[in-house]
Amino acid sequence: MISIVSATNRNQSITRIVSETYRKLLEQHGNSTLFFHLESVPGEFLNDGMYRKAAHGLRDFGHSIFNSADEFVMIMPEYNGSFPGVLKLVIDACNPDIFIGKRFALVGVASGRAGNLRGMDHMTDILHYLKAEVYSQKLPISQIRNLLDSDFKLSHEPTLEAMQKHILGFKEFSGRFSTRLQS
C-alpha cells in the first residue's frame, strides 16, 4: 500500500491534479493506493490546542494519514520557496514516532522553473530528523501551468515519463529498504 499526500489545503489545486495523475500511474503499476488531500483539514483544527491537549482532531487527522502505510508519495506545491505550512502543521501535530522507518518519495510542483527543489530539501531535512527514509531521486515538476491541456489534465508526455521513472525507482528503493529491515 502506498499513500499519496496532496500537500495543500487549497481547493481545486493543480497539485491535486498532479497527485491524482501520479496515483493513476501507481495503480497502473499494480500498486494499491490511498489518497489524502489536505483540503479536508477542518479549519477548527488549525489552532494551538494541538500542543496542549493529548487528544486533538489535527493529531488524529495526521495519524490517519501517516499510520495508513509504510510508503508515501508527498506531492508538494511551492509556497514562498518551500512547501505549504498546513503540511508542516499536520506533521507537527503527530507523534514523531509514527514516522520512524517510513519511506517517502517527494514530488515538487511549481509554476516557476525549479519545481520546488528547495521545498523538497526542507521536507527531506524534516523527515530525516523524524527518522524516516527519503528516496534520493526527487521529482521537480516545473512550469506546471504549461503542462496541462485545455481540460486541465496533465498530459505532457515527458512529464508523465518522468513520473513513471520516479515510480519505478521508488519501488526499487522501497523494496531494497524493506529487505534490509527484515535482515
Phi and psi in degrees as GROMACS dihedral restraints (atoms count N, CA, C in turn):
[ dihedral_restraints ]
;  ai    aj    ak    al  type     phi  dphi    fc
    3     4     5     6     1  -120.8    20    10
    4     5     6     7     1   128.4    20    10
    6     7     8     9     1   -98.3    20    10
    7     8     9    10     1   133.6    20    10
    9    10    11    12     1  -106.5    20    10
   10    11    12    13     1   132.2    20    10
   12    13    14    15     1  -116.1    20    10
   13    14    15    16     1   114.5    20    10
   15    16    17    18     1   -86.2    20    10
   16    17    18    19     1   104.1    20    10
   18    19    20    21     1   -92.2    20    10
   19    20    21    22     1    48.6    20    10
   21    22    23    24     1  -143.6    20    10
   22    23    24    25     1   150.5    20    10
   24    25    26    27     1   -99.2    20    10
   25    26    27    28     1    12.1    20    10
   27    28    29    30     1   -77.5    20    10
   28    29    30    31     1   125.4    20    10
   30    31    32    33     1   -67.8    20    10
   31    32    33    34     1   145.8    20    10
   33    34    35    36     1    50.8    20    10
   34    35    36    37     1    50.0    20    10
   36    37    38    39     1   -88.5    20    10
   37    38    39    40     1   158.9    20    10
   39    40    41    42     1   -66.5    20    10
   40    41    42    43     1   -32.2    20    10
   42    43    44    45     1   -58.5    20    10
   43    44    45    46     1   -38.7    20    10
   45    46    47    48     1   -64.3    20    10
   46    47    48    49     1   -39.5    20    10
   48    49    50    51     1   -60.6    20    10
   49    50    51    52     1   -46.4    20    10
   51    52    53    54     1   -63.2    20    10
   52    53    54    55     1   -42.6    20    10
   54    55    56    57     1   -62.3    20    10
   55    56    57    58     1   -43.4    20    10
   57    58    59    60     1   -67.3    20    10
   58    59    60    61     1   -35.4    20    10
   60    61    62    63     1   -65.5    20    10
   61    62    63    64     1   -44.9    20    10
   63    64    65    66     1   -60.9    20    10
   64    65    66    67     1   -41.9    20    10
   66    67    68    69     1   -60.4    20    10
   67    68    69    70     1   -45.5    20    10
   69    70    71    72     1   -60.3    20    10
   70    71    72    73     1   -41.7    20    10
   72    73    74    75     1   -65.6    20    10
   73    74    75    76     1   -41.6    20    10
   75    76    77    78     1   -58.7    20    10
   76    77    78    79     1   -44.7    20    10
   78    79    80    81     1   -67.8    20    10
   79    80    81    82     1   -32.5    20    10
   81    82    83    84     1   -64.9    20    10
   82    83    84    85     1   -25.0    20    10
   84    85    86    87     1   -88.7    20    10
   85    86    87    88     1    10.1    20    10
   87    88    89    90     1    86.1    20    10
   88    89    90    91     1    13.6    20    10
   90    91    92    93     1   -91.4    20    10
   91    92    93    94     1   137.5    20    10
   93    94    95    96     1   -86.2    20    10
   94    95    96    97     1   143.1    20    10
   96    97    98    99     1  -132.5    20    10
   97    98    99   100     1   157.3    20    10
   99   100   101   102     1  -120.3    20    10
  100   101   102   103     1   147.8    20    10
  102   103   104   105     1  -123.8    20    10
  103   104   105   106     1   125.1    20    10
  105   106   107   108     1  -123.0    20    10
  106   107   108   109     1   136.1    20    10
  108   109   110   111     1  -129.0    20    10
  109   110   111   112     1   139.5    20    10
  111   112   113   114     1   -80.7    20    10
  112   113   114   115     1     1.9    20    10
  114   115   116   117     1   -60.1    20    10
  115   116   117   118     1   -26.0    20    10
  117   118   119   120     1   -88.8    20    10
  118   119   120   121     1     6.6    20    10
  120   121   122   123     1   -68.6    20    10
  121   122   123   124     1   116.0    20    10
  123   124   125   126     1   -64.9    20    10
  124   125   126   127     1   135.3    20    10
  126   127   128   129     1   -56.8    20    10
  127   128   129   130     1   -33.4    20    10
  129   130   131   132     1   -68.5    20    10
  130   131   132   133     1   -12.8    20    10
  132   133   134   135     1   -80.6    20    10
  133   134   135   136     1   -16.5    20    10
  135   136   137   138     1   -86.6    20    10
  136   137   138   139     1    72.3    20    10
  138   139   140   141     1  -150.6    20    10
  139   140   141   142     1   172.7    20    10
  141   142   143   144     1   -80.4    20    10
  142   143   144   145     1     4.5    20    10
  144   145   146   147     1   -61.0    20    10
  145   146   147   148     1   -23.8    20    10
  147   148   149   150     1   -64.0    20    10
  148   149   150   151     1   -21.4    20    10
  150   151   152   153     1   -89.4    20    10
  151   152   153   154     1   -15.7    20    10
  153   154   155   156     1  -108.6    20    10
  154   155   156   157     1   -29.8    20    10
  156   157   158   159     1  -102.5    20    10
  157   158   159   160     1   138.8    20    10
  159   160   161   162     1   -65.1    20    10
  160   161   162   163     1   -37.7    20    10
  162   163   164   165     1  -111.4    20    10
  163   164   165   166     1   124.1    20    10
  165   166   167   168     1  -146.3    20    10
  166   167   168   169     1   140.9    20    10
  168   169   170   171     1   -58.2    20    10
  169   170   171   172     1   -35.8    20    10
  171   172   173   174     1   -69.1    20    10
  172   173   174   175     1   -37.4    20    10
  174   175   176   177     1   -62.3    20    10
  175   176   177   178     1   -45.4    20    10
  177   178   179   180     1   -62.0    20    10
  178   179   180   181     1   -41.5    20    10
  180   181   182   183     1   -60.1    20    10
  181   182   183   184     1   -49.5    20    10
  183   184   185   186     1   -61.7    20    10
  184   185   186   187     1   -42.1    20    10
  186   187   188   189     1   -65.9    20    10
  187   188   189   190     1   -33.8    20    10
  189   190   191   192     1   -63.8    20    10
  190   191   192   193     1   -32.6    20    10
  192   193   194   195     1   -74.4    20    10
  193   194   195   196     1   -57.9    20    10
  195   196   197   198     1   -82.7    20    10
  196   197   198   199     1    -6.3    20    10
  198   199   200   201     1   -96.2    20    10
  199   200   201   202     1    -1.7    20    10
  201   202   203   204     1   -75.3    20    10
  202   203   204   205     1   -19.7    20    10
  204   205   206   207     1  -163.7    20    10
  205   206   207   208     1   176.7    20    10
  207   208   209   210     1  -103.8    20    10
  208   209   210   211     1   -11.1    20    10
  210   211   212   213     1  -124.8    20    10
  211   212   213   214     1   136.0    20    10
  213   214   215   216     1  -136.4    20    10
  214   215   216   217     1   146.0    20    10
  216   217   218   219     1  -118.6    20    10
  217   218   219   220     1   118.5    20    10
  219   220   221   222     1  -103.9    20    10
  220   221   222   223     1   120.9    20    10
  222   223   224   225     1  -108.7    20    10
  223   224   225   226     1   112.5    20    10
  225   226   227   228     1  -122.6    20    10
  226   227   228   229     1   126.0    20    10
  228   229   230   231     1   -76.6    20    10
  229   230   231   232     1   159.8    20    10
  231   232   233   234     1   -84.8    20    10
  232   233   234   235     1   121.8    20    10
  234   235   236   237     1  -122.9    20    10
  235   236   237   238     1   113.7    20    10
  237   238   239   240     1    51.1    20    10
  238   239   240   241     1    45.5    20    10
  240   241   242   243     1    79.6    20    10
  241   242   243   244     1    13.5    20    10
  243   244   245   246     1  -153.1    20    10
  244   245   246   247     1  -146.2    20    10
  246   247   248   249     1  -111.7    20    10
  247   248   249   250     1   166.8    20    10
  249   250   251   252     1   -61.9    20    10
  250   251   252   253     1   140.0    20    10
  252   253   254   255     1   -61.1    20    10
  253   254   255   256     1   -30.1    20    10
  255   256   257   258     1   -61.5    20    10
  256   257   258   259     1   -33.9    20    10
  258   259   260   261     1   -65.7    20    10
  259   260   261   262     1   -44.8    20    10
  261   262   263   264     1   -63.0    20    10
  262   263   264   265     1   -39.8    20    10
  264   265   266   267     1   -62.3    20    10
  265   266   267   268     1   -42.8    20    10
  267   268   269   270     1   -63.6    20    10
  268   269   270   271     1   -44.6    20    10
  270   271   272   273     1   -62.3    20    10
  271   272   273   274     1   -44.5    20    10
  273   274   275   276     1   -62.3    20    10
  274   275   276   277     1   -29.4    20    10
  276   277   278   279     1   -73.6    20    10
  277   278   279   280     1   -19.8    20    10
  279   280   281   282     1   -81.0    20    10
  280   281   282   283     1   154.4    20    10
  282   283   284   285     1   -67.6    20    10
  283   284   285   286     1   123.8    20    10
  285   286   287   288     1   -57.0    20    10
  286   287   288   289     1   -27.4    20    10
  288   289   290   291     1   -63.6    20    10
  289   290   291   292     1   -21.5    20    10
  291   292   293   294     1   -71.6    20    10
  292   293   294   295     1   -12.4    20    10
  294   295   296   297     1   -91.3    20    10
  295   296   297   298     1   -15.9    20    10
  297   298   299   300     1   -58.8    20    10
  298   299   300   301     1   124.2    20    10
  300   301   302   303     1    78.3    20    10
  301   302   303   304     1    -3.7    20    10
  303   304   305   306     1   -71.2    20    10
  304   305   306   307     1   156.7    20    10
  306   307   308   309     1  -117.3    20    10
  307   308   309   310     1   135.5    20    10
  309   310   311   312     1  -127.9    20    10
  310   311   312   313     1   139.1    20    10
  312   313   314   315     1  -112.7    20    10
  313   314   315   316     1   141.2    20    10
  315   316   317   318     1  -117.8    20    10
  316   317   318   319     1   135.3    20    10
  318   319   320   321     1  -125.9    20    10
  319   320   321   322     1   127.5    20    10
  321   322   323   324     1  -104.2    20    10
  322   323   324   325     1   142.7    20    10
  324   325   326   327     1  -127.8    20    10
  325   326   327   328     1   128.7    20    10
  327   328   329   330     1  -150.5    20    10
  328   329   330   331     1   150.1    20    10
  330   331   332   333     1   -76.5    20    10
  331   332   333   334     1   -25.1    20    10
  333   334   335   336     1   -80.9    20    10
  334   335   336   337     1  -159.3    20    10
  336   337   338   339     1  -104.0    20    10
  337   338   339   340     1    -2.4    20    10
  339   340   341   342     1  -101.8    20    10
  340   341   342   343     1    -6.1    20    10
  342   343   344   345     1    62.6    20    10
  343   344   345   346     1    28.3    20    10
  345   346   347   348     1    63.6    20    10
  346   347   348   349     1    37.0    20    10
  348   349   350   351     1   -58.3    20    10
  349   350   351   352     1   -42.5    20    10
  351   352   353   354     1   -63.8    20    10
  352   353   354   355     1   -42.2    20    10
  354   355   356   357     1   -63.3    20    10
  355   356   357   358     1   -39.4    20    10
  357   358   359   360     1   -66.7    20    10
  358   359   360   361     1   -35.4    20    10
  360   361   362   363     1   -65.5    20    10
  361   362   363   364     1   -42.0    20    10
  363   364   365   366     1   -60.2    20    10
  364   365   366   367     1   -45.2    20    10
  366   367   368   369     1   -65.4    20    10
  367   368   369   370     1   -38.3    20    10
  369   370   371   372     1   -58.3    20    10
  370   371   372   373     1   -45.5    20    10
  372   373   374   375     1   -59.1    20    10
  373   374   375   376     1   -44.5    20    10
  375   376   377   378     1   -64.0    20    10
  376   377   378   379     1   -47.3    20    10
  378   379   380   381     1   -65.5    20    10
  379   380   381   382     1   -37.7    20    10
  381   382   383   384     1   -65.1    20    10
  382   383   384   385     1   -39.9    20    10
  384   385   386   387     1   -58.5    20    10
  385   386   387   388     1   -37.2    20    10
  387   388   389   390     1   -83.3    20    10
  388   389   390   391     1     5.9    20    10
  390   391   392   393     1    68.6    20    10
  391   392   393   394     1    31.6    20    10
  393   394   395   396     1   -97.4    20    10
  394   395   396   397     1   160.4    20    10
  396   397   398   399     1  -102.0    20    10
  397   398   399   400     1   140.0    20    10
  399   400   401   402     1  -122.7    20    10
  400   401   402   403     1   126.5    20    10
  402   403   404   405     1   -61.1    20    10
  403   404   405   406     1   126.9    20    10
  405   406   407   408     1   -69.0    20    10
  406   407   408   409     1   -23.6    20    10
  408   409   410   411     1   -88.6    20    10
  409   410   411   412     1    88.7    20    10
  411   412   413   414     1   -76.6    20    10
  412   413   414   415     1   152.5    20    10
  414   415   416   417     1  -114.1    20    10
  415   416   417   418     1   100.3    20    10
  417   418   419   420     1   -86.1    20    10
  418   419   420   421     1   127.6    20    10
  420   421   422   423     1  -112.3    20    10
  421   422   423   424     1   109.2    20    10
  423   424   425   426     1   -99.4    20    10
  424   425   426   427     1   161.8    20    10
  426   427   428   429     1    51.0    20    10
  427   428   429   430     1    42.6    20    10
  429   430   431   432     1   -56.7    20    10
  430   431   432   433     1   -35.7    20    10
  432   433   434   435     1   -63.2    20    10
  433   434   435   436     1   -27.4    20    10
  435   436   437   438     1   -81.3    20    10
  436   437   438   439     1    -8.6    20    10
  438   439   440   441     1   -99.7    20    10
  439   440   441   442     1    -5.0    20    10
  441   442   443   444     1   -94.5    20    10
  442   443   444   445     1   142.9    20    10
  444   445   446   447     1   -83.8    20    10
  445   446   447   448     1  -176.2    20    10
  447   448   449   450     1   -65.2    20    10
  448   449   450   451     1   -18.1    20    10
  450   451   452   453     1   -96.0    20    10
  451   452   453   454     1    12.2    20    10
  453   454   455   456     1    59.5    20    10
  454   455   456   457     1    39.8    20    10
  456   457   458   459     1  -107.6    20    10
  457   458   459   460     1   144.5    20    10
  459   460   461   462     1   -82.2    20    10
  460   461   462   463     1   103.7    20    10
  462   463   464   465     1  -125.6    20    10
  463   464   465   466     1     9.7    20    10
  465   466   467   468     1   -70.5    20    10
  466   467   468   469     1   109.3    20    10
  468   469   470   471     1   -56.6    20    10
  469   470   471   472     1   -46.2    20    10
  471   472   473   474     1   -59.9    20    10
  472   473   474   475     1   -35.1    20    10
  474   475   476   477     1   -69.7    20    10
  475   476   477   478     1   -42.0    20    10
  477   478   479   480     1   -62.6    20    10
  478   479   480   481     1   -38.6    20    10
  480   481   482   483     1   -65.2    20    10
  481   482   483   484     1   -41.0    20    10
  483   484   485   486     1   -62.9    20    10
  484   485   486   487     1   -38.2    20    10
  486   487   488   489     1   -65.1    20    10
  487   488   489   490     1   -41.3    20    10
  489   490   491   492     1   -59.7    20    10
  490   491   492   493     1   -46.4    20    10
  492   493   494   495     1   -63.1    20    10
  493   494   495   496     1   -39.4    20    10
  495   496   497   498     1   -62.5    20    10
  496   497   498   499     1   -42.9    20    10
  498   499   500   501     1   -62.3    20    10
  499   500   501   502     1   -48.1    20    10
  501   502   503   504     1   -62.5    20    10
  502   503   504   505     1   -41.7    20    10
  504   505   506   507     1   -65.2    20    10
  505   506   507   508     1   -41.1    20    10
  507   508   509   510     1   -65.6    20    10
  508   509   510   511     1   -40.4    20    10
  510   511   512   513     1   -61.7    20    10
  511   512   513   514     1   -42.0    20    10
  513   514   515   516     1   -65.1    20    10
  514   515   516   517     1   -46.7    20    10
  516   517   518   519     1   -57.1    20    10
  517   518   519   520     1   -50.3    20    10
  519   520   521   522     1   -64.9    20    10
  520   521   522   523     1   -39.3    20    10
  522   523   524   525     1   -63.7    20    10
  523   524   525   526     1   -42.4    20    10
  525   526   527   528     1   -64.4    20    10
  526   527   528   529     1   -42.6    20    10
  528   529   530   531     1   -64.7    20    10
  529   530   531   532     1   -42.1    20    10
  531   532   533   534     1   -61.1    20    10
  532   533   534   535     1   -40.2    20    10
  534   535   536   537     1   -63.9    20    10
  535   536   537   538     1   -42.0    20    10
  537   538   539   540     1   -65.0    20    10
  538   539   540   541     1   -34.8    20    10
  540   541   542   543     1   -65.0    20    10
  541   542   543   544     1   -33.7    20    10
  543   544   545   546     1   -78.3    20    10
  544   545   546   547     1   -20.7    20    10
